[in-house]
Amino acid sequence: MSQRRILLGVTGGIAAYKSAELVRLLKKSGHEVRVVMTAGAEAFVTPMTFQALSGEPVRTGLLDPAAEAGMGHIELAKWADLVVVAPASADFMARFANGMADDLLTTICSATESPIALAPAMNQAMWKNHRTQRNLALLQADPQVTLWGPALGDQACGDTGPGRMLEALDIVDRVNAPAGSDLAGRRVVITAGPTREAIDPVRYITNHSSGKMGYALAEAARRAGAQVTLISGPVTLAAPDGVDLRMITTAAELLKASGAAVDEGCDIFIATAAVADYRPETCAEQKVKKSGEQISLSLVRNPDILATVAARPDAPFMVGFAAETSDIERYALDKLTRKRLAMIVANDVSRPEVGFNSDQNAVTVFWPGGQQSFGARSKVGLAVELVALIADRYRAVRAQ
Ligand code: C5P
């Protein structure tokens, strides 16, 4: 990880108190940090706080007689190799999206040629407001700008919804994400684990999926800067930090939760869930009693979640997993085309040391016109490499 010269812009919002911790964590990661505050920010936190934490004078005014040639904004714009605005208020987003340069921070943003990352923070209704969304669309289309967040959750005003600033640690993760694995600002939905299909109140059909690969991918995608929703079947794993975890039990619930997550906004959909292909036609209301020597269970086909999402007109970049026991390449390539996927990750679950329930995995990834193999390695390490490859392919497809 390289040391960076970070210009942190702080605008007026209650989340400005979190920016003090952000400065501390950025410095701890080895970065140089200089802080510029808007007039609104000064109503929430004092420049002295940031000066003490950054070890640098804090700039607040556009015309600074103390700066070289009185043009502090140009010096700072050239000095920074990354500009992070956190919190970015609705007012700042509006002024910046429209090219205004009416205070020091917007002027620096106009003068810098370095990337600019915004961590929005505002009340959920302000975030959803059509004017804010119009400004957001302008910023999303700007190649110099990346949006980090906002997150969903409780707000200082008592509301709940989108508009919370990302936690300082999440912003630092995005700053530190290795080049090439960068998913900053991307929304990634991952399905993981098995599904359970009830036979009666005490019995169900399931499989050996542990969820480890999906959870490791969720962690790796978050570290690469993505906003991650993890939809998980019943597993015994701890919830990864900073990931929006939604638990489901059945394939029908997984389908519903996946549709809802994609409706909320999704750039990349990764399906690692081992979905039961069939479910009992009916679930007995009472426990089925032992009777004759044989019993038969009528099963009906479950929906294919991956194929259903891929068939949407607004389908995200789709990544499937294919757990096979033979003829891996042929089956994987068939699924790639049949399910209309951008990539498929194939693993041989017949090998006892890798795959289901193991901490290790070995896979080959296929995409239209290419493939890459990863020999046996830990699922955590593999997840980091897969996320980097997915990010590369995603960028390549978008650039076409
Ligand atoms: O089961 P199959 O080999 O077809 O699974 C391939 C991919 O499709 C996996 O990514 C899996 O998560 C997904 N899948 C799904 N819904 C199903 C079956 C599979 O999303 N009902």
Boltz pocket constraint, residues with backbone or C-beta under 6 A from the ligand:
constraints:
  - pocket:
      binder: B
      contacts: [[A, 191], [A, 251], [A, 271], [A, 272], [A, 273], [A, 274], [A, 275], [A, 276], [A, 277], [A, 302], [A, 303], [A, 304], [A, 305], [A, 306], [A, 307], [A, 319], [A, 320], [A, 321], [A, 322], [A, 323], [A, 335]]
      max_distance: 6.0
